[in-house]
């Protein structure tokens, strides 16, 4: 049972354990290997691995590697190093690409159920057809394709018969849904790109919303912890799992992401700084990446303490940089000898030196 400070997520877990809904808590940390982790990711790492540790459960490290054009093995290795540096060990190392075959089979199942179809419109037309918050979407002219035609087209997409953008596979839900994410989202697209793990075996790749929930279910995740921007995606997360024969139905819970004042927390913008030569690399001490903080002199204990201090809430807030700096100061104060102590120690060692 947890001994860490309580928050609303731990309260949910406590209730689930008390009601025997779950006997073993299983979480996951699912980064995309398209860059180095930053201080914001540390909050999610400490939350997911900390809950697994405190409840005697399991936490998997799973790479969301479904976007081959931006992902590299070097990023995956850096992420593993950062998790280890923070002092955590994963129960299992997984990749979304481990499930490509299963995900493809589940997509075929959706087509057979009449809940997915191949759309041959352009990406721009599909985007415009989704509508707005005040205007419902427009149904695709390909929405009523027969099951046989959809299966045929999807199998031909799989073998690489079509060029990028020629077709996509969409879930068939509700184009008038108030939640735009439920308006027939794309679940597969054609991408002739080399994958750092699967090579050129797959010319089609699944989308995140489709992949994430199924991966959670296949791994037996009990509580899928995400940041608040995924709250509007939760109905879609649940919809996919309700349609498919998966081992379990994890519960998605959202929490506020970490925002640090005067600090760039966007991986895309950090990547632009690196690629543009504005900094030396991802481990430049001026960056808020974990490797950059490590070079700057931050300790894993200080970062973990910082994540515990800011807590876990449902409300976005910006944390002052002074809070992070203070946790490091307190950690170093307790463990690092003062210069006077080092001088006295050196004198004592010299006095007892056999060479005196």
C-alpha positions as CSV (number, residue, x, y, z in Angstrom):
1,X,0.0,0.0,0.0
2,X,1.1,3.5,-0.8
3,X,3.1,5.5,1.8
4,X,3.5,8.6,-0.5
5,X,1.4,11.8,-0.2
6,X,-2.2,11.1,-1.3
7,X,-3.7,12.6,-4.5
8,X,-6.8,11.9,-6.5
9,X,-5.2,9.2,-8.6
10,X,-4.0,7.2,-5.5
11,X,-7.5,7.7,-4.0
12,X,-9.0,6.0,-7.1
13,X,-6.4,3.2,-6.9
14,X,-7.1,2.7,-3.2
15,X,-10.8,2.4,-3.9
16,X,-10.2,-0.1,-6.8
17,X,-8.1,-2.3,-4.5
18,X,-10.6,-2.1,-1.6
19,X,-13.4,-3.2,-3.9
20,X,-11.3,-6.1,-5.4
21,X,-11.6,-4.6,-8.8
22,X,-7.9,-5.1,-9.2
23,X,-5.4,-7.3,-7.3
24,X,-2.3,-6.0,-8.9
25,X,-1.7,-2.5,-10.1
26,X,-0.1,-2.2,-13.5
27,X,1.0,1.2,-15.0
28,X,3.1,2.2,-18.0
29,X,5.3,5.1,-19.1
30,X,4.8,5.4,-22.9
31,X,7.1,8.0,-24.5
32,X,7.6,8.5,-28.2
33,X,11.3,8.0,-29.2
34,X,11.5,11.2,-31.2
35,X,13.7,13.3,-28.8
36,X,15.2,13.4,-25.4
37,X,13.0,13.6,-22.2
38,X,12.7,16.9,-20.3
39,X,11.7,17.8,-16.8
40,X,8.0,17.6,-17.7
41,X,8.4,13.9,-18.5
42,X,10.0,13.4,-15.1
43,X,6.6,14.0,-13.5
44,X,5.0,11.2,-15.5
45,X,7.9,8.9,-14.8
46,X,7.8,9.5,-11.1
47,X,4.0,9.1,-11.0
48,X,3.8,5.9,-13.0
49,X,6.9,4.1,-11.6
50,X,6.2,5.5,-8.1
51,X,2.7,4.1,-8.0
52,X,3.9,0.7,-9.2
53,X,6.5,0.7,-6.5
54,X,4.3,1.9,-3.7
55,X,1.5,-0.6,-4.5
56,X,3.8,-3.5,-5.1
57,X,2.7,-3.5,-8.8
58,X,4.4,-3.3,-12.2
59,X,5.3,-0.5,-14.5
60,X,6.2,-1.1,-18.2
61,X,8.4,1.2,-20.3
62,X,6.6,1.2,-23.6
63,X,7.9,3.2,-26.6
64,X,5.1,4.7,-28.8
65,X,7.0,4.0,-32.0
66,X,4.2,4.5,-34.6
67,X,5.7,7.5,-36.4
68,X,8.8,6.2,-38.1
69,X,9.8,9.4,-39.9
70,X,10.6,11.2,-36.6
71,X,11.8,8.3,-34.4
72,X,15.3,6.9,-33.9
73,X,17.0,4.2,-31.8
74,X,19.3,6.8,-30.3
75,X,16.3,8.5,-28.7
76,X,15.0,5.2,-27.2
77,X,18.4,4.6,-25.7
78,X,18.5,8.1,-24.2
79,X,15.1,7.6,-22.7
80,X,16.1,4.3,-21.1
81,X,19.2,6.0,-19.6
82,X,17.0,8.8,-18.2
83,X,14.6,6.4,-16.5
84,X,17.5,4.5,-15.0
85,X,19.2,7.8,-13.9
86,X,16.0,8.8,-12.0
87,X,16.3,5.5,-10.1
88,X,13.5,3.4,-11.6
89,X,13.4,0.0,-13.2
90,X,10.7,-1.1,-15.6
91,X,9.0,-4.4,-15.3
92,X,8.9,-5.0,-19.0
93,X,10.3,-3.1,-22.0
94,X,7.7,-2.9,-24.7
95,X,7.1,-1.2,-28.0
96,X,3.9,-0.3,-29.8
97,X,5.6,-1.9,-32.9
98,X,5.5,-5.2,-30.9
99,X,1.7,-5.2,-31.6
100,X,1.6,-4.2,-35.3
101,X,0.3,-7.6,-36.3
102,X,-2.4,-7.6,-33.6
103,X,-3.4,-4.0,-34.3
104,X,-3.8,-4.9,-38.0
105,X,-6.0,-7.9,-37.1
106,X,-8.1,-5.7,-34.8
107,X,-8.6,-3.2,-37.6
108,X,-9.9,-6.0,-39.8
109,X,-12.3,-7.0,-37.1
110,X,-13.6,-3.4,-37.0
111,X,-14.1,-3.5,-40.7
112,X,-16.1,-6.8,-40.5
113,X,-18.2,-5.3,-37.8
114,X,-19.0,-2.3,-40.1
115,X,-17.2,0.0,-37.7
116,X,-14.3,1.0,-39.9
117,X,-14.0,1.9,-43.6
118,X,-11.4,3.0,-46.1
119,X,-11.6,6.6,-47.1
120,X,-10.0,7.8,-50.3
121,X,-10.4,11.5,-49.7
122,X,-7.3,13.7,-49.3
123,X,-6.1,14.6,-45.9
124,X,-7.2,18.2,-46.3
125,X,-10.7,17.2,-47.3
126,X,-11.0,14.8,-44.4
127,X,-9.8,17.5,-42.0
128,X,-12.3,20.0,-43.3
129,X,-15.1,17.5,-43.3
130,X,-14.7,16.9,-39.5
131,X,-16.5,20.2,-38.9
132,X,-16.0,22.5,-35.9
133,X,-17.2,22.8,-32.3
134,X,-20.3,24.6,-33.6
135,X,-20.7,22.8,-36.9
136,X,-21.2,19.0,-37.3
137,X,-18.9,17.0,-39.6
138,X,-19.7,15.9,-43.1
139,X,-20.0,12.2,-43.9
140,X,-17.4,10.9,-46.4
141,X,-18.8,9.7,-49.8
142,X,-16.8,6.5,-49.1
143,X,-18.5,5.9,-45.7
144,X,-20.9,3.3,-47.1
145,X,-18.4,1.2,-48.9
146,X,-19.2,-2.5,-48.5
147,X,-17.3,-4.7,-46.1
148,X,-15.8,-6.7,-49.0
149,X,-14.5,-3.5,-50.7
150,X,-13.0,-2.2,-47.4
151,X,-11.3,-5.5,-46.6
152,X,-9.9,-5.6,-50.2
153,X,-8.6,-2.0,-50.1
154,X,-7.1,-2.4,-46.6
155,X,-5.3,-5.6,-47.5
156,X,-3.9,-3.8,-50.6
157,X,-2.8,-0.9,-48.4
158,X,-1.0,-3.5,-46.2
159,X,1.0,-4.9,-49.1
160,X,2.1,-1.5,-50.2
161,X,0.1,-1.2,-53.4
162,X,-0.8,2.5,-52.9
163,X,1.2,5.7,-52.5
164,X,1.2,7.8,-49.4
165,X,-2.0,9.6,-48.9
166,X,-4.1,7.6,-51.3
167,X,-6.3,6.0,-48.6
168,X,-6.7,5.9,-44.9
169,X,-8.7,3.7,-42.6
170,X,-11.3,5.5,-40.4
171,X,-13.4,4.3,-37.5
172,X,-17.1,4.6,-38.3
173,X,-18.6,6.4,-35.3
174,X,-20.6,9.6,-35.5
175,X,-19.9,12.6,-37.7
176,X,-22.3,14.7,-35.6
177,X,-20.7,13.9,-32.2
178,X,-20.1,16.9,-30.0
179,X,-16.6,15.6,-29.3
180,X,-14.7,16.1,-32.6
181,X,-12.4,13.2,-31.7
182,X,-15.4,10.8,-32.2
183,X,-16.1,12.0,-35.8
184,X,-14.8,9.1,-37.7
185,X,-11.1,9.4,-36.7
186,X,-8.3,8.1,-38.9
187,X,-6.8,4.9,-37.4
188,X,-4.4,3.9,-40.2
189,X,-2.5,5.8,-42.8
190,X,0.0,4.9,-45.5
191,X,3.6,5.8,-44.8
192,X,6.4,4.4,-46.9
193,X,9.0,5.1,-44.2
194,X,11.8,2.9,-42.7
195,X,11.1,2.0,-39.1
196,X,14.1,1.7,-36.8
197,X,12.8,-1.7,-35.4
198,X,10.6,-3.2,-38.1
199,X,12.5,-1.9,-41.2
200,X,10.3,-1.8,-44.3
201,X,7.9,-4.5,-43.3
202,X,5.0,-2.2,-42.8
203,X,3.9,0.5,-45.4
204,X,0.9,1.4,-43.1
205,X,1.1,2.6,-39.5
206,X,-1.6,2.9,-36.9
207,X,-2.5,6.3,-35.3
208,X,-1.8,7.0,-31.6
209,X,-5.4,7.0,-30.3
210,X,-6.0,3.6,-31.8
211,X,-2.7,2.1,-30.8
212,X,-2.4,3.4,-27.3
213,X,-5.6,1.9,-25.8
214,X,-5.1,-1.5,-27.4
215,X,-1.5,-1.6,-26.2
216,X,-2.6,-0.8,-22.7
217,X,-5.2,-3.6,-22.8
218,X,-2.7,-6.2,-24.2
219,X,-0.3,-5.4,-21.4
220,X,-3.0,-5.7,-18.7
221,X,-2.6,-2.0,-17.7
222,X,-5.0,-1.2,-14.9
223,X,-4.7,2.6,-14.8
224,X,-3.6,4.5,-17.9
225,X,-2.3,7.8,-16.6
226,X,-2.2,10.7,-19.2
227,X,-1.9,14.4,-19.1
228,X,-5.0,16.6,-19.4
229,X,-4.8,17.2,-23.2
230,X,-6.0,13.6,-23.6
231,X,-9.1,14.1,-21.5
232,X,-11.2,14.7,-24.7
233,X,-9.7,11.6,-26.2
234,X,-10.9,9.3,-23.4
235,X,-14.3,8.6,-25.0
236,X,-12.4,7.3,-28.1
237,X,-10.1,5.3,-25.9
238,X,-13.1,3.6,-24.3
239,X,-14.9,3.2,-27.7
240,X,-12.1,1.2,-29.3
241,X,-11.9,-1.1,-26.3
242,X,-15.6,-1.6,-26.2
243,X,-15.7,-2.8,-29.8
244,X,-12.8,-5.2,-29.6
245,X,-12.1,-8.5,-27.9
246,X,-9.2,-7.4,-25.7
247,X,-8.0,-9.0,-22.4
248,X,-9.1,-6.0,-20.2
249,X,-10.4,-2.5,-20.2
250,X,-7.9,-0.1,-18.5
251,X,-9.1,3.1,-16.9
252,X,-7.7,6.3,-18.4
253,X,-7.1,9.0,-15.8
254,X,-5.8,12.5,-16.7
255,X,-3.6,14.8,-14.6
256,X,-2.1,18.3,-15.1
257,X,1.1,18.4,-17.0
258,X,4.2,20.2,-15.6
259,X,4.8,23.7,-16.7
260,X,7.9,25.5,-15.5
261,X,8.1,29.2,-15.7
262,X,10.4,30.8,-18.4
263,X,11.1,27.3,-19.7
264,X,10.4,25.7,-23.1
265,X,8.6,22.5,-22.4
266,X,7.7,21.5,-26.0
267,X,9.7,18.7,-27.4
268,X,9.1,20.0,-30.9
269,X,10.6,23.4,-30.1
270,X,13.5,21.8,-28.2
271,X,14.1,19.7,-31.3
272,X,14.2,22.9,-33.4
273,X,16.8,24.4,-31.1
274,X,18.9,21.3,-31.5
275,X,18.5,20.9,-35.2
276,X,19.0,24.6,-35.8
277,X,22.3,24.6,-34.0
278,X,21.2,27.1,-31.3
279,X,22.4,24.6,-28.7
280,X,25.2,22.0,-28.8
281,X,22.9,19.0,-28.5
282,X,20.0,17.6,-26.4
283,X,22.2,17.4,-23.3
284,X,23.1,21.1,-23.5
285,X,23.0,22.4,-19.9
286,X,20.8,25.3,-21.0
287,X,18.0,22.9,-21.9
288,X,15.4,21.5,-19.5
289,X,16.1,18.0,-20.8
290,X,17.0,15.4,-18.1
291,X,20.4,14.9,-19.7
292,X,20.9,18.7,-19.7
293,X,19.9,19.0,-16.1
294,X,22.3,16.1,-15.3
295,X,25.2,18.0,-16.9
296,X,24.2,21.1,-15.1
297,X,24.7,19.3,-11.8
298,X,21.1,18.3,-10.8
299,X,20.8,15.0,-8.9
300,X,18.1,12.4,-9.5
301,X,17.1,12.7,-5.8
302,X,16.4,16.5,-6.3
303,X,14.3,15.8,-9.5
304,X,12.3,13.1,-7.7
305,X,11.7,15.4,-4.7
306,X,10.7,18.2,-7.0
307,X,8.0,16.0,-8.7
308,X,6.7,15.0,-5.3
309,X,6.5,18.6,-4.0
310,X,4.5,19.9,-7.0
311,X,2.0,17.1,-6.5
312,X,-0.6,15.6,-8.9
313,X,-3.7,17.7,-9.6
314,X,-6.4,18.2,-12.3
315,X,-5.6,21.9,-12.7
316,X,-2.9,23.3,-14.9
317,X,-0.4,25.6,-13.1
318,X,3.0,27.0,-13.8
319,X,5.7,26.1,-11.2
320,X,8.3,28.7,-10.3
321,X,11.9,27.8,-11.2
322,X,12.9,28.6,-7.6
323,X,11.0,25.4,-6.5
324,X,13.2,23.2,-8.7
325,X,16.4,25.1,-7.6
326,X,15.4,24.8,-4.0
327,X,15.0,21.1,-4.1
328,X,18.5,20.8,-5.6
329,X,19.9,23.1,-2.9
330,X,18.4,21.1,-0.1
331,X,19.6,17.8,-1.5
332,X,23.2,19.1,-2.0
333,X,23.1,20.8,1.5
334,X,22.5,17.4,3.1
335,X,25.1,15.4,1.1
336,X,27.9,17.6,-0.2
337,X,30.8,18.5,2.1
338,X,31.6,22.2,2.6
339,X,34.9,23.7,1.4
340,X,36.1,24.1,5.0
341,X,35.3,20.5,5.7
342,X,37.3,19.4,2.6
343,X,40.3,21.6,3.7
344,X,40.3,20.1,7.2
345,X,40.0,16.7,5.8
346,X,42.9,17.2,3.5
347,X,45.1,18.4,6.3
348,X,44.2,15.4,8.4
349,X,45.0,13.1,5.6
350,X,48.3,14.8,5.0
351,X,49.2,14.6,8.7
352,X,48.8,10.8,8.7
353,X,50.4,10.3,5.3
354,X,53.1,7.6,5.4
355,X,55.2,9.9,3.2
356,X,55.4,12.7,5.9
